[in-house]
Amino acid sequence: MKNSEDIKYIARNRKARHNFEIRNTYEAGIELLGCEVKSIRAGQVNLSDAYAVVEKGQVILKNLHISPYKMATNENLDPLRPRRLLLHKREIRKLYNQTEQKGMTLIPLGIYLKGNYVKIELALAVGRKKYDKRQAIAKKESDRKIKRALKKDY
């Protein structure tokens, strides 16, 4: 019997954790058409330039590229069309208030299947400066060296 909490990642935004400091994450549903769901299941999705904005009480995901499904009939959809994210009203209000602050933005970290549903992991983030990125890399490397040293001792 298949568990409804099985999560299968389709795509991840690897650069997001490097370019942004993640403050908070949210799980959101996404409003899609049938042929888009089939394309996502086939892994034909690109998150690298995607971002979300709060407009008119709705969270809209922009620049998410979902390639057209080859086996679809004559539905020619724009692969970069804006898509609505499904969140509770209180979450949308909270996101609106936080994104109004200087430097805060909404970025997708990953897209995955949870049971039969397509979900997006959305992050509230602040952009990093170049020197912050260097510090993060240096910290990661030092942590790696410490782990290696501890492994050799045992």
C-alpha positions in Angstrom: 0.0 0.0 0.0 1.4 3.4 -1.0 1.7 6.1 1.7 0.1 9.4 0.8 3.1 11.2 2.3 5.6 9.8 -0.3 7.6 12.7 -1.7 9.3 12.5 -5.0 11.4 15.6 -6.0 11.1 16.5 -9.7 13.4 19.5 -9.8 15.4 21.6 -7.3 16.7 25.1 -7.4 20.3 24.4 -6.3 21.5 28.0 -6.8 18.8 29.4 -4.5 20.6 28.3 -1.3 23.8 29.8 -2.5 22.4 33.1 -3.8 19.8 33.7 -1.0 19.6 33.4 2.8 16.5 31.3 3.5 14.4 32.7 6.3 11.3 30.5 6.1 9.9 27.8 3.9 6.3 27.0 2.8 4.6 24.2 1.0 2.2 25.4 -1.7 0.0 23.7 -4.2 0.1 24.9 -7.8 -2.7 25.5 -10.3 -1.9 23.5 -13.5 -3.5 22.1 -16.6 -3.4 18.4 -17.4 -0.7 18.6 -20.0 1.5 20.6 -17.6 1.2 18.0 -14.9 2.3 15.3 -17.4 5.3 17.4 -18.4 6.2 17.9 -14.7 5.9 14.1 -14.1 8.3 13.7 -17.1 10.7 16.1 -15.4 10.5 18.8 -18.1 10.5 21.8 -15.7 13.1 24.5 -14.9 13.0 26.5 -11.7 16.2 28.5 -12.1 14.7 31.9 -12.9 11.4 31.5 -11.1 10.1 33.8 -8.4 6.8 34.5 -6.7 4.9 37.7 -6.0 1.8 38.5 -4.0 -0.8 40.3 -6.2 -4.4 41.1 -5.4 -4.6 38.6 -2.5 -3.0 35.7 -4.6 0.5 34.4 -4.8 1.6 34.2 -8.5 4.6 32.1 -9.6 6.4 33.7 -12.6 9.1 32.5 -15.0 8.6 28.8 -14.1 9.4 27.0 -17.4 7.3 23.9 -18.0 8.0 22.5 -21.5 5.0 21.6 -23.6 4.0 18.0 -23.4 4.7 16.3 -26.8 1.8 13.9 -26.7 -0.8 16.7 -26.0 -3.3 17.5 -28.7 -3.5 21.1 -29.9 -3.1 22.9 -26.6 -0.3 25.4 -27.2 0.3 27.0 -23.8 3.0 29.5 -23.0 5.7 27.6 -21.1 6.4 30.7 -19.0 2.9 31.7 -18.2 2.1 32.9 -14.6 0.7 30.2 -12.4 -1.3 30.7 -9.2 -0.1 29.1 -6.0 -2.5 27.6 -3.5 -2.1 28.8 0.0 -4.3 29.7 3.0 -5.4 33.4 3.2 -3.5 33.9 6.5 -0.3 32.6 4.9 -0.8 34.9 1.9 -1.3 37.9 4.2 1.8 36.9 6.2 3.8 36.6 3.0 2.5 39.9 1.7 3.6 41.7 4.9 7.0 40.1 4.8 7.7 40.6 1.1 6.9 44.3 1.5 10.1 44.6 3.7 13.2 45.7 1.8 15.2 42.8 0.3 12.7 40.0 1.0 11.6 37.8 -1.9 9.8 34.6 -2.6 11.7 31.9 -4.5 10.9 28.3 -5.2 13.3 25.8 -3.8 11.9 22.7 -5.4 8.9 21.1 -7.1 7.8 17.6 -6.1 5.0 15.1 -6.1 3.3 14.4 -2.8 1.0 11.6 -3.4 -0.8 12.5 -6.6 -0.4 16.3 -6.1 2.2 18.6 -7.5 3.6 20.8 -4.7 6.2 23.7 -4.6 8.6 24.4 -1.8 8.5 28.1 -1.5 11.1 30.1 0.5 11.0 33.6 1.9 14.6 34.7 1.3 17.0 37.7 1.4 19.6 38.0 -1.4 23.2 37.5 -0.4 26.0 39.9 -1.3 29.2 38.6 -2.9 31.1 38.7 0.4 28.3 36.8 2.1 28.6 34.0 -0.5 32.3 33.8 0.0 31.9 33.5 3.8 29.3 30.8 3.3 31.6 28.8 1.0 34.5 29.2 3.5 32.4 28.0 6.4 31.2 25.0 4.4 34.8 24.1 3.5 36.0 24.4 7.1 33.1 22.2 8.3 34.0 19.6 5.7 37.7 19.6 6.9 36.6 19.2 10.5 34.4 16.3 9.6 37.2 14.6 7.7 39.6 15.1 10.6 37.1 13.6 13.1 36.5 10.7 10.8 40.2 9.9 10.6 40.5 9.8 14.4 38.0 7.0 14.7 
